[in-house]
């Protein structure tokens, strides 16, 4: 559903980042959140994980990382 999102990193957690895009903060789970820089704009490649009780966004710095993730979960 989502391919990528461009925005500014507003918070870095232990396993996620908060990315601001047009005044909406997206919580994006990422394997290495510390590779992102606080208050810097970046492009994050997304994978939307949907289950009955879960809607999570997984984010990656490169499309290759996202492609590898999709292969691993398939």
C-alpha positions in Angstrom: 0.0 0.0 0.0 2.8 2.5 0.9 6.1 2.5 -1.0 7.9 5.3 0.9 7.5 8.4 3.0 9.6 11.5 3.1 9.8 13.6 6.3 11.8 14.8 9.2 12.9 12.5 12.0 11.4 13.9 15.3 12.2 11.1 17.7 14.4 8.1 17.8 13.4 5.2 20.1 15.0 1.8 20.8 13.3 0.1 17.8 11.4 2.9 16.0 11.5 6.4 14.7 8.8 9.1 14.6 8.7 10.7 11.2 6.9 14.0 10.7 5.2 14.4 7.3 2.9 17.4 6.9 2.4 17.7 10.6 1.5 14.0 11.0 3.8 11.8 13.1 4.3 8.3 11.8 5.7 5.7 14.2 7.9 3.5 12.0 9.5 0.3 13.3 13.1 0.0 12.0 15.9 -2.5 12.5 18.5 0.2 13.3 16.8 3.5 14.3 20.2 5.0 15.3 21.2 5.1 11.6 18.7 8.0 11.2 19.6 11.5 12.3 17.3 13.6 14.6 15.7 16.6 13.0 17.0 15.6 9.5 14.7 15.0 6.5 15.0 11.6 4.9 13.2 9.1 2.7 12.1 5.9 4.4 11.0 2.8 2.4 7.9 1.3 4.0 6.3 -2.1 4.5 2.8 -2.1 6.0 2.2 -5.2 8.2 -1.5 -5.8 8.7 -3.2 -8.4 10.9 -6.6 -8.5 12.6 -5.3 -6.6 15.6 -2.0 -5.0 14.3 -1.2 -2.3 11.7 2.5 -1.7 11.8 4.8 0.3 9.5 8.3 -1.1 9.0 10.9 1.3 7.6 14.2 0.9 5.8 16.9 3.3 4.6 17.2 1.5 1.2 14.9 -0.3 -1.1 17.3 -3.3 -1.0 16.9 -3.6 2.8 13.1 -3.6 2.3 13.3 -6.2 -0.5 15.4 -8.5 1.7 12.9 -8.1 4.6 10.0 -9.1 2.2 11.9 -12.1 1.1 12.6 -13.2 4.7 9.0 -12.9 5.8 7.6 -14.7 2.7 
